[in-house]
């Protein structure tokens, strides 16, 4: 048979098959109709015989529409006063042309009261030249500046004993020995350093304390907190990638195919972070493996983490601090505290490991806050260029987070920057958390290959307009914040503190290989405020990890005492409550680490107070006379 005859035969068979199928379908429809007639008749009978029953369809209630609240952004002027304030620090990155990755990643800053005089001081972490630098070595210690409470600082680095060069990255501050003064931990490329405060003079006790880490590790963000509620501050140290000079130089990183560029983190292996348990005798024990914080790649078994940001937070409300770690180009970690000295990593289950499409992002700085009055917890994470920063939210009583960055208005503008430092604070004292991001690219010549990117980038300040607004978080324009704030810088670590003691929080941003920006908050709202500092007795001395709740009319404002925020940095330990136009505070409740709750009566507004553990009342009452001392 010819091919034509075969094709004609096949076509005839298809037509016949279609006819058979059509005939069968018609027959089936007839059968279904005949079977359905009795049912239809029965339904008609029911409607006729019982007309009063009728349809019982419920009235449809449309969802409540969000009312747009287009209120104007108040004046939020941020003036850079670093020079007039006496800050003359210059970050030394050690760069000499080889473009080694650590040169573009640092460094951090800390707000602390190192001498206990009640005024906020400033510490800037410094790096140094590489040992092989042909230009020779220079003295480049981290620098400590003593504040006078009037926004002026004096360099006290030498007399305080900070000294000693290291390739510094991050800083943690806390009274780890509960002797009443603030100690300092510095993370670094190479050996880390612990400085014990003895009446304002620091002693290097790294070796005795056992927290130096490996000579070949790269420490980043770090923080003191009490993970086992024993009254002693433990220490978590994030470690970034496994790095060495030879490994870096062996790879030909480039942007344009010709000149060398800084390498991406994907080119380097991951590493394990450190968790140190405070033994109470001046030393720490590395419990990283036993505690379950060493996470491996599911497929290869190699260390997974590339940790950049650290946020201790009680995300499930059980009174025990959990740990959130922001990782660069691999999934973020959420370590849930098992309350027995161990943690379970639940980031994927809880929804913060990846972005919406299941991809890891270049995560840097991180912070957490009780973002809304209904108890919603927010986790903000600054991400790489062309990636929106994240704003994961979970309702009170749940463990499931969703990224709300886009629908709150926070996400779209953050694509413009590469965000390192990030924190929540109430810039205008209206009782709502605002957000600040410190931006800056890694590569000086990025604009040659990406027209929309710049090396130096302005910070971003997002004003919280309230949940009823069209956009909950609004990027404050230069006309509101001022030209100083929007000057492009290569921002890295960022922190806040009240340096002039006027109630609002000022801002410091560390700059890579440059001078820091120190912004005085000159917001002009006239809003009221209350600052609360804790003094622990049974808990750790500074009450780190405690939850402070301020009752204001029908609202309860809540904050956690936690200096570990942002990227490589530490914020002040006092918590500032913006009160808006409220004239009084009814009471203050403190949930101390370990579970004890005390209620204090606030003595007044527009002042700073100290709440001492044990001087309040264990039972919530309207007339409690706890000891709330005014800070002079």
C-alpha positions as CSV (number, residue, x, y, z in Angstrom):
1,X,0.0,0.0,0.0
2,X,1.3,3.5,-0.8
3,X,1.9,6.1,1.8
4,X,-1.0,8.1,0.4
5,X,-3.4,5.1,0.7
6,X,-2.1,4.4,4.3
7,X,-2.8,8.0,5.3
8,X,-6.3,7.9,3.8
9,X,-7.0,4.7,5.7
10,X,-5.7,6.3,9.0
11,X,-7.9,9.4,8.4
12,X,-11.0,7.2,7.8
13,X,-10.3,5.3,11.0
14,X,-10.0,8.5,13.0
15,X,-13.3,9.8,11.6
16,X,-15.0,6.5,12.4
17,X,-13.7,6.6,15.9
18,X,-14.9,10.2,16.4
19,X,-18.4,9.2,15.1
20,X,-18.5,6.3,17.5
21,X,-17.5,8.5,20.4
22,X,-20.0,11.2,19.5
23,X,-22.8,8.6,19.3
24,X,-21.9,7.2,22.7
25,X,-21.8,10.7,24.2
26,X,-25.3,11.5,22.9
27,X,-26.6,8.2,24.3
28,X,-25.1,9.0,27.7
29,X,-26.6,12.5,27.8
30,X,-30.0,11.1,27.1
31,X,-29.7,8.6,29.9
32,X,-28.5,11.3,32.4
33,X,-31.4,13.5,31.4
34,X,-34.0,10.7,32.0
35,X,-32.5,9.9,35.3
36,X,-32.4,13.5,36.3
37,X,-36.0,14.3,35.6
38,X,-37.3,12.7,38.9
39,X,-34.8,14.6,40.9
40,X,-35.7,17.9,39.2
41,X,-39.4,17.2,39.8
42,X,-38.8,16.4,43.5
43,X,-37.0,19.7,44.0
44,X,-39.8,21.7,42.3
45,X,-42.3,19.9,44.6
46,X,-40.3,20.9,47.7
47,X,-40.3,24.6,46.6
48,X,-44.0,24.6,45.8
49,X,-45.1,22.8,48.9
50,X,-43.0,24.8,51.4
51,X,-42.7,28.3,49.9
52,X,-41.9,30.0,53.3
53,X,-38.6,28.1,53.6
54,X,-37.2,29.7,50.5
55,X,-33.5,30.2,50.1
56,X,-31.4,30.4,53.2
57,X,-28.3,32.0,51.6
58,X,-26.5,34.1,54.2
59,X,-26.0,37.8,53.6
60,X,-22.6,38.5,52.0
61,X,-20.6,40.9,54.1
62,X,-17.8,42.6,52.1
63,X,-14.4,42.7,53.7
64,X,-13.6,45.8,55.6
65,X,-11.6,48.2,53.4
66,X,-8.5,49.8,54.8
67,X,-9.1,53.5,55.4
68,X,-6.3,55.5,53.8
69,X,-4.8,57.9,56.2
70,X,-2.8,60.3,54.2
71,X,-1.2,62.2,57.1
72,X,1.9,64.4,56.3
73,X,5.3,63.2,57.4
74,X,6.5,65.3,60.3
75,X,9.9,67.1,60.2
76,X,12.6,64.4,60.8
77,X,15.7,66.4,60.3
78,X,19.0,64.4,60.6
79,X,22.1,66.6,60.7
80,X,25.5,65.1,60.4
81,X,27.5,66.6,63.3
82,X,30.4,64.1,63.5
83,X,33.1,66.8,63.0
84,X,31.7,69.3,65.5
85,X,31.0,66.5,68.0
86,X,34.7,65.6,68.1
87,X,34.6,62.4,66.1
88,X,37.7,62.2,64.0
89,X,37.8,58.4,63.4
90,X,38.9,57.1,60.0
91,X,38.3,53.4,59.1
92,X,41.3,51.6,57.8
93,X,40.3,48.8,55.5
94,X,43.8,47.7,54.5
95,X,43.0,47.8,50.8
96,X,46.0,48.1,48.6
97,X,44.7,47.0,45.2
98,X,44.5,43.2,45.5
99,X,40.8,43.5,46.3
100,X,40.5,40.9,49.1
101,X,36.9,40.4,50.2
102,X,37.2,41.5,53.9
103,X,38.4,44.9,52.8
104,X,34.9,45.9,51.7
105,X,32.8,44.3,54.4
106,X,33.6,46.3,57.6
107,X,33.0,47.6,60.1
108,X,30.7,48.2,63.0
109,X,30.0,50.7,65.8
110,X,28.7,50.4,69.4
111,X,26.8,52.8,71.6
112,X,27.6,52.1,75.3
113,X,28.2,53.7,78.6
114,X,31.7,52.4,79.3
115,X,32.4,54.4,82.5
116,X,28.9,54.3,84.1
117,X,28.4,58.1,84.1
118,X,24.9,57.8,82.5
119,X,26.1,59.4,79.2
120,X,26.3,57.4,75.9
121,X,29.7,56.8,74.5
122,X,30.8,55.6,71.1
123,X,33.2,52.8,69.9
124,X,34.2,52.4,66.3
125,X,35.7,49.0,65.3
126,X,38.8,49.4,63.1
127,X,40.6,47.0,60.7
128,X,44.2,47.4,59.8
129,X,46.7,46.9,57.0
130,X,47.5,43.3,56.0
131,X,50.8,41.8,57.3
132,X,52.2,41.6,53.8
133,X,51.4,45.3,53.0
134,X,54.5,46.7,51.3
135,X,53.5,50.2,52.6
136,X,54.4,49.1,56.1
137,X,52.3,48.9,59.2
138,X,50.4,51.7,60.9
139,X,48.7,52.1,64.3
140,X,45.0,51.6,63.7
141,X,43.2,50.6,66.9
142,X,39.5,50.6,67.4
143,X,38.6,54.0,68.9
144,X,36.5,54.8,72.0
145,X,34.9,58.2,72.5
146,X,33.5,59.4,75.8
147,X,30.3,61.3,75.5
148,X,29.3,64.2,77.8
149,X,25.5,64.0,77.3
150,X,25.6,67.2,75.2
151,X,26.6,65.6,71.9
152,X,30.3,66.2,72.3
153,X,32.9,63.3,72.5
154,X,36.5,63.0,73.7
155,X,38.8,60.3,72.4
156,X,39.8,58.1,75.4
157,X,41.1,55.2,73.4
158,X,44.6,55.2,74.9
159,X,43.7,55.8,78.6
160,X,40.9,53.2,78.4
161,X,43.3,50.6,77.0
162,X,41.4,49.7,73.9
163,X,44.7,49.6,71.8
164,X,46.2,46.7,69.8
165,X,45.6,46.4,66.1
166,X,43.4,43.6,64.7
167,X,41.5,43.2,61.5
168,X,38.3,44.1,63.3
169,X,34.7,43.6,62.1
170,X,32.0,43.5,64.7
171,X,31.4,44.4,68.3
172,X,29.3,43.2,71.2
173,X,28.9,45.0,74.6
174,X,27.6,43.5,77.8
175,X,28.5,43.0,81.5
176,X,29.4,39.3,81.2
177,X,30.8,39.1,84.8
178,X,27.9,41.1,86.4
179,X,30.3,43.5,88.1
180,X,28.4,46.7,87.1
181,X,30.5,47.8,84.1
182,X,30.3,47.1,80.4
183,X,32.8,44.8,78.7
184,X,33.6,44.7,75.0
185,X,34.0,41.8,72.5
186,X,35.5,42.4,69.1
187,X,35.1,40.0,66.2
188,X,37.8,39.9,63.5
189,X,39.3,38.2,60.5
190,X,41.5,35.9,62.6
191,X,41.5,35.8,66.3
192,X,38.7,37.6,68.2
193,X,39.2,39.7,71.3
194,X,37.5,40.0,74.7
195,X,38.2,43.2,76.7
196,X,37.2,43.1,80.4
197,X,36.2,46.5,81.9
198,X,37.9,47.3,85.2
199,X,36.6,50.7,86.3
200,X,36.9,52.2,82.9
201,X,40.1,50.5,81.8
202,X,40.0,47.5,79.6
203,X,42.1,44.3,80.0
204,X,42.5,41.7,77.2
205,X,41.3,38.5,78.7
206,X,40.7,36.6,75.5
207,X,42.8,33.6,76.2
208,X,41.7,33.1,79.8
209,X,38.0,33.4,78.7
210,X,38.5,31.0,75.8
211,X,36.6,33.1,73.2
212,X,39.4,33.8,70.7
213,X,38.1,31.4,68.1
214,X,40.2,30.1,65.3
215,X,43.1,31.9,63.7
216,X,41.6,31.3,60.3
217,X,38.0,32.3,61.0
218,X,36.2,35.5,59.9
219,X,33.9,36.8,62.7
220,X,31.1,39.3,61.9
221,X,28.1,40.2,64.0
222,X,28.2,39.1,67.6
223,X,26.2,39.6,70.8
224,X,25.8,38.9,74.5
225,X,22.6,37.4,75.8
226,X,21.4,34.8,78.3
227,X,20.2,31.8,76.3
228,X,19.7,29.5,79.3
229,X,18.3,32.1,81.8
230,X,20.9,31.4,84.4
231,X,21.7,35.1,85.0
232,X,24.9,35.1,83.1
233,X,25.4,36.6,79.6
234,X,26.5,34.0,77.0
235,X,28.1,35.0,73.7
236,X,27.1,34.2,70.0
237,X,29.7,35.0,67.3
238,X,28.6,34.9,63.6
239,X,31.3,33.5,61.2
240,X,31.2,34.4,57.6
241,X,32.8,32.4,54.8
242,X,35.9,30.2,55.0
243,X,38.5,32.7,53.7
244,X,42.2,33.0,53.1
245,X,44.3,35.3,51.0
246,X,45.5,32.5,48.7
247,X,42.0,31.2,48.1
248,X,40.8,34.7,47.3
249,X,43.6,35.5,44.9
250,X,43.4,32.1,43.2
251,X,40.0,33.1,41.7
252,X,39.9,35.6,38.9
253,X,37.0,37.8,40.0
254,X,36.1,40.5,37.5
255,X,33.3,42.9,36.6
256,X,34.3,43.9,33.1
257,X,36.4,40.9,32.0
258,X,39.7,42.8,32.6
259,X,40.2,44.4,36.0
260,X,40.0,42.4,39.2
261,X,36.9,42.8,41.4
262,X,35.8,41.7,44.9
263,X,34.6,38.1,44.8
264,X,31.0,37.0,45.6
265,X,30.3,34.9,48.7
266,X,29.1,32.0,46.5
267,X,32.8,31.5,45.5
268,X,33.7,30.6,49.1
269,X,32.7,27.8,51.4
270,X,30.4,28.3,54.4
271,X,31.4,28.1,58.1
272,X,30.1,27.4,61.6
273,X,29.3,30.2,64.0
274,X,30.2,30.0,67.7
275,X,28.0,29.8,70.7
276,X,29.8,30.3,74.0
277,X,28.3,29.4,77.4
278,X,29.2,31.6,80.3
279,X,30.6,29.4,83.0
280,X,30.5,32.2,85.7
281,X,34.1,32.0,86.6
282,X,35.4,34.4,83.9
283,X,35.6,31.7,81.2
284,X,33.3,30.4,78.5
285,X,32.8,27.0,77.0
286,X,32.2,26.5,73.2
287,X,28.9,24.6,73.1
288,X,28.3,25.3,69.4
289,X,28.1,21.6,68.3
290,X,26.3,20.3,71.4
291,X,23.7,23.2,71.2
292,X,22.8,22.4,67.7
293,X,23.8,25.6,66.0
294,X,26.3,24.0,63.5
295,X,24.2,23.6,60.4
296,X,25.4,21.6,57.4
297,X,24.4,21.5,53.8
298,X,21.7,18.8,53.4
299,X,23.3,17.4,50.3
300,X,27.1,17.7,50.9
301,X,27.4,17.8,54.6
302,X,29.7,20.8,54.6
303,X,29.1,23.9,56.8
304,X,26.2,25.9,55.3
305,X,26.2,29.2,57.2
306,X,27.6,32.5,55.8
307,X,26.5,34.5,58.8
308,X,26.3,38.3,58.7
309,X,23.6,39.5,61.0
310,X,22.5,38.4,64.5
311,X,19.1,39.0,66.3
312,X,18.4,37.3,69.6
313,X,14.6,37.4,70.1
314,X,11.9,35.4,71.9
315,X,9.9,34.8,68.8
316,X,7.5,32.2,70.3
317,X,6.9,34.1,73.6
318,X,7.9,31.3,75.9
319,X,10.4,33.4,77.9
320,X,13.5,31.9,76.4
321,X,15.6,33.8,73.8
322,X,15.8,32.3,70.3
323,X,18.4,33.2,67.7
324,X,17.9,34.6,64.1
325,X,20.9,34.6,61.8
326,X,20.9,36.4,58.5
327,X,23.1,34.5,56.0
328,X,24.6,35.8,52.8
329,X,23.4,33.9,49.7
330,X,22.3,30.8,51.7
331,X,19.1,30.4,53.7
332,X,18.6,32.3,56.9
333,X,18.5,30.4,60.2
334,X,16.0,30.6,63.0
335,X,17.2,28.7,66.1
336,X,14.3,27.8,68.4
337,X,15.4,27.5,72.0
338,X,14.5,24.0,73.4
339,X,15.0,25.3,77.0
340,X,17.5,22.5,77.7
341,X,20.6,24.1,76.4
342,X,19.9,23.1,72.8
343,X,18.3,24.7,69.7
344,X,16.3,23.4,66.8
345,X,16.8,25.2,63.4
346,X,13.2,26.0,62.1
347,X,13.8,28.8,59.6
348,X,12.3,26.9,56.7
349,X,9.3,25.7,58.6
350,X,8.6,29.2,60.0
351,X,9.1,31.0,56.6
352,X,12.1,33.2,57.1
353,X,14.7,31.1,55.3
354,X,14.0,32.2,51.8
355,X,12.2,34.9,49.8
356,X,8.7,34.3,48.4
357,X,10.0,32.3,45.4
358,X,12.1,30.0,47.5
359,X,15.5,31.7,46.7
360,X,18.1,32.7,49.2
361,X,19.2,36.3,49.2
362,X,22.3,38.3,50.1
363,X,21.3,39.0,53.7
364,X,23.3,41.5,55.8
365,X,21.9,43.4,58.8
366,X,18.9,42.3,60.8
367,X,16.7,43.6,63.6
368,X,13.4,42.6,65.3
369,X,10.6,44.6,66.9
370,X,7.0,44.2,68.2
371,X,5.8,46.1,65.1
372,X,2.1,46.6,65.8
373,X,0.0,46.9,69.0
374,X,-1.6,43.6,68.3
375,X,1.6,41.8,69.1
376,X,2.8,41.3,65.5
377,X,6.5,40.5,65.5
378,X,8.6,41.9,62.6
379,X,12.0,40.7,61.5
380,X,13.7,43.2,59.1
381,X,16.7,42.0,57.0
382,X,18.8,44.2,54.7
383,X,19.6,42.5,51.4
384,X,22.0,42.8,48.5
385,X,21.7,45.3,45.6
386,X,18.6,44.8,43.3
387,X,17.0,42.6,46.0
388,X,14.4,44.2,48.2
389,X,15.0,44.1,52.0
390,X,12.8,41.7,53.9
391,X,10.2,42.5,56.5
392,X,9.0,39.1,57.8
393,X,5.9,39.3,60.1
394,X,4.1,36.8,62.3
395,X,1.0,37.4,64.3
396,X,1.1,37.0,68.1
397,X,0.9,33.4,69.2
398,X,2.0,32.0,65.8
399,X,5.3,30.8,64.4
400,X,4.5,31.4,60.8
401,X,6.1,34.4,59.1
402,X,5.4,36.0,55.8
403,X,7.4,38.7,54.0
404,X,5.3,41.9,54.2
405,X,8.0,44.1,52.7
406,X,6.0,44.8,49.5
407,X,2.6,45.5,50.8
408,X,3.8,47.7,53.6
409,X,5.7,49.9,51.2
410,X,9.1,49.0,52.6
411,X,10.3,46.6,49.9
412,X,10.2,48.5,46.5
413,X,12.4,51.5,47.5
414,X,15.1,49.2,49.1
415,X,15.9,47.7,45.7
416,X,17.8,50.9,45.0
417,X,20.4,50.1,47.7
418,X,22.7,47.4,49.1
419,X,21.6,47.5,52.7
420,X,24.0,46.5,55.5
421,X,23.0,48.2,58.7
422,X,19.3,48.1,59.6
423,X,17.3,48.7,62.7
424,X,13.9,49.7,64.1
425,X,13.5,52.8,66.2
426,X,10.9,55.5,66.8
427,X,12.4,58.5,65.1
428,X,9.6,60.9,65.9
429,X,8.4,59.5,69.2
430,X,4.9,58.8,68.0
431,X,4.7,55.3,69.5
432,X,5.3,53.5,66.1
433,X,8.5,51.8,65.0
434,X,10.2,53.3,62.0
435,X,13.1,51.7,60.0
436,X,16.5,52.9,59.0
437,X,18.8,51.2,56.5
438,X,22.5,52.0,55.9
439,X,23.5,51.4,52.3
440,X,26.7,51.1,50.2
441,X,27.9,48.8,47.5
442,X,31.0,46.5,47.7
443,X,32.6,47.5,44.4
444,X,33.9,51.0,43.7
445,X,33.4,50.6,40.0
446,X,30.0,49.0,40.0
447,X,28.4,51.8,38.0
448,X,30.5,50.7,35.0
449,X,28.5,47.5,34.6
450,X,25.3,48.5,36.4
451,X,24.1,51.9,35.5
452,X,21.5,52.0,38.3
453,X,24.1,51.2,41.0
454,X,26.6,53.4,42.8
455,X,29.4,52.5,45.3
456,X,28.4,55.3,47.7
457,X,24.7,55.3,48.5
458,X,22.5,57.4,50.7
459,X,20.9,55.8,53.8
460,X,17.1,55.4,53.8
461,X,14.6,56.3,56.6
462,X,11.2,54.8,56.5
463,X,8.5,56.6,58.5
464,X,5.7,54.5,60.0
465,X,2.4,56.1,58.9
466,X,0.3,53.5,60.7
467,X,-1.5,50.5,59.6
468,X,-4.5,52.5,58.3
469,X,-2.4,54.4,55.8
470,X,-2.2,53.6,52.2
471,X,1.5,52.8,52.7
472,X,2.4,51.8,56.2
473,X,6.1,52.5,55.7
474,X,6.9,55.7,53.7
475,X,10.4,56.6,52.5
476,X,11.1,60.0,54.0
477,X,12.2,62.4,51.3
478,X,15.1,64.8,51.5
479,X,12.8,67.7,52.1
480,X,11.8,66.1,55.4
481,X,15.1,64.6,56.6
482,X,17.5,67.2,55.3
483,X,20.4,67.1,52.8
484,X,23.0,65.8,55.3
485,X,21.2,62.5,55.6
486,X,21.0,61.8,51.9
487,X,24.6,62.4,51.2
488,X,25.9,59.2,49.6
489,X,28.2,57.1,51.8
490,X,29.6,53.6,51.9
491,X,27.5,52.6,54.9
492,X,28.1,49.5,56.9
493,X,27.3,49.1,60.6
494,X,24.6,51.4,62.1
495,X,23.4,52.0,65.6
496,X,21.3,54.5,67.6
497,X,21.5,56.2,71.0
498,X,20.5,59.4,72.7
499,X,23.7,61.4,72.7
500,X,22.2,64.8,73.7
501,X,19.7,63.4,76.2
502,X,16.7,65.1,74.7
503,X,14.6,62.0,74.5
504,X,14.9,61.1,70.8
505,X,17.4,58.7,69.4
506,X,20.4,59.9,67.3
507,X,22.1,57.7,64.7
508,X,25.6,56.6,63.9
509,X,26.6,54.9,60.6
510,X,30.1,53.4,60.2
511,X,31.6,53.9,56.7
512,X,33.9,51.5,55.0
513,X,37.4,53.0,54.5
514,X,36.0,56.4,55.5
515,X,34.8,58.7,58.2
516,X,31.6,57.8,60.1
517,X,28.3,59.8,59.9
518,X,26.9,60.8,63.2
519,X,23.4,62.3,62.9
520,X,21.7,64.4,65.5
521,X,18.0,63.7,65.5
522,X,16.3,67.2,65.3
523,X,12.7,65.9,64.8
524,X,10.4,68.8,65.6
525,X,7.1,67.0,66.7
526,X,7.1,68.0,70.3
527,X,6.0,64.4,71.1
528,X,6.5,63.0,74.7
529,X,8.8,60.1,75.6
530,X,10.0,57.9,78.4
531,X,13.4,56.2,78.6
532,X,13.8,53.0,80.7
533,X,17.0,51.4,81.8
534,X,17.0,48.2,83.8
535,X,19.3,47.0,86.6
536,X,19.1,43.2,87.1
537,X,19.8,41.4,90.3
538,X,18.8,37.8,89.7
539,X,19.0,38.2,86.0
540,X,22.0,39.6,84.1
541,X,23.0,43.0,85.3
542,X,21.6,45.0,82.4
543,X,18.4,43.0,82.0
544,X,19.3,42.1,78.4
545,X,16.5,40.0,77.0
546,X,13.9,41.5,79.3
547,X,10.5,42.7,77.9
548,X,9.4,46.1,79.0
549,X,5.7,47.0,78.6
550,X,4.4,50.6,79.1
551,X,0.6,51.0,79.6
552,X,-0.6,54.2,77.9
553,X,-4.4,54.5,77.9
554,X,-5.8,51.5,75.9
555,X,-2.4,50.9,74.3
556,X,0.5,48.8,75.6
557,X,3.8,49.6,74.1
558,X,6.4,46.8,74.2
559,X,10.1,46.6,73.7
560,X,12.9,44.1,74.3
561,X,16.1,45.2,76.0
562,X,18.6,44.1,73.3
563,X,21.7,46.1,72.2
564,X,22.6,43.4,69.5
565,X,21.0,44.8,66.3
566,X,21.8,45.9,62.8
567,X,25.1,44.8,61.3
568,X,28.4,44.3,63.2
569,X,27.0,46.9,65.8
570,X,25.4,47.5,69.1
571,X,22.7,50.0,70.1
572,X,22.1,51.6,73.5
573,X,20.7,49.4,76.3
574,X,18.0,51.8,77.4
575,X,14.7,51.5,75.6
576,X,12.9,54.6,74.5
577,X,9.1,54.8,74.3
578,X,7.6,57.4,72.1
579,X,4.3,58.6,73.7
580,X,3.0,61.1,71.1
581,X,0.8,63.6,72.7
582,X,0.0,61.4,75.7
583,X,0.5,63.3,79.0
584,X,1.0,60.3,81.4
585,X,2.0,56.7,81.7
586,X,-0.1,54.4,83.9
587,X,2.4,51.6,84.7
588,X,5.5,49.7,83.5
589,X,5.7,46.0,83.5
590,X,9.0,44.2,83.2
591,X,9.3,40.5,82.3
592,X,12.8,39.7,83.5
593,X,14.9,36.8,81.9
594,X,13.9,33.7,83.8
595,X,10.2,34.5,84.0
596,X,9.7,36.9,86.9
597,X,7.3,39.8,86.2
598,X,7.2,43.1,88.1
599,X,5.0,46.1,87.8
600,X,6.3,49.6,88.4
601,X,4.5,53.0,88.5
602,X,6.1,55.5,86.2
603,X,7.0,58.7,88.0
604,X,6.4,60.9,85.0
605,X,7.1,61.4,81.3
606,X,9.9,63.1,79.3
607,X,12.6,61.7,81.5
608,X,14.9,58.7,81.9
609,X,14.3,56.2,84.7
610,X,16.1,53.1,86.1
611,X,14.0,50.1,87.2
612,X,15.8,47.8,89.7
613,X,14.8,44.1,89.8
614,X,13.1,43.2,93.0
615,X,11.8,46.7,93.8
616,X,8.5,46.3,91.9
617,X,5.4,44.4,92.7
618,X,4.9,40.8,91.4
619,X,1.2,41.2,91.0
620,X,-0.2,43.6,88.4
621,X,-2.1,46.3,90.3
622,X,-3.2,49.9,89.6
623,X,-1.4,51.3,92.6
624,X,2.1,49.9,92.6
625,X,5.0,51.9,94.1
626,X,8.0,50.2,92.6
627,X,11.4,51.9,92.7
628,X,11.7,53.9,89.5
629,X,14.7,56.1,90.0
630,X,15.2,59.2,87.8
631,X,18.5,59.3,85.9
632,X,20.3,62.5,86.5
